Amino acid sequence: MVNLSKFSERLRECVSEEGSAAQLAKELHVARSTIFELMRGSFLPSTRVLILLVEHFRCSADYLLGLVEFPKGCEFKEILPFSDRLREVLHLFSVTQYRLEKDTGFSGAIVYGWLSGRSIPSVDSLVRLAEYLGCSVDFLLGRER
């Protein structure tokens, strides 16, 4: 489970090492208020913003989200479209769409949306998927192999 205070603490550390929240918002093309609220721990980022953050800081999504204590010391790969990566991961773990829906409680419409590329999961759903599959969020996103 994502620890919101750990996420905001780690984001504040990353931002302070590189500059300011306003500068980060400008570079990522995200509202300044979004960055400030994330640093305050008001809410988790959208998956789109999480991806922008981890690519910008060249850090592990699992570390930034507070899922692991220490950052991984590896090179991260470019993130694939989530629909392609989810199909690849389900095949790798021999999990069918039906089994995923049944075991996780995600609706068929939600999973279909992810697999068709019409939507991407929320950060909470990404974490649930990673826990279900027994892998990291970075692996699920295709950033590590």
Residue, then its C-alpha position, 0 to 999 in steps of 0.5 A: m500500500v502506498n504511504l502518502s506521507k512517505f511519498s510527499e517526503r520523498l518528492r520534497e527531497c527530490v525537488s529540493e535537490e534539483g530546484s523548486a516546485a514551481q520550476l518542476a511544474k514548468e518543466l513537466h507542464v503540470a500545474r504548480s498547485t498540483i506539485f505543491e499539493l503532492m508535496r504537501g501530501s494532499f493526494l497521490p499523483s495520477t499515473r501520468v504525473l507519476i510517470l513524468l516525476v520518475e522519468h524526470f528524477r530518474c528514480s524508481a516509482d516503487y521508491l518514490l511511492g514509499l513501497v521500498e526503503f532504498p532506491k534501486g541502482c539500475e538504469f530504467k527503460e523507456i515506458l511502453p504504452f500501458s496496454d502493451r505492457l499489461r498484455e506482455v506482463l499477463h502473458l509472462f505470468s500466465v494470467t488471463q484477463y478473466r483470472l485478473e478480474k476474478d482475483t483482483g475484483f477489477s471490473g471487466a470494463i476497467v481491465y478492457g479499458w487498460l488492455s485496449g489503451r483507452s485508459i490507464p490505471s490509477v496509482d492505487s490500481l497500479v500498486r494493487l496490480a503489482e502486488y497481485l502479480g508479485c512484481s514492482v510497479d517499475f516492472l509493471l510499467g516496463r521500466e525494469r526487466 
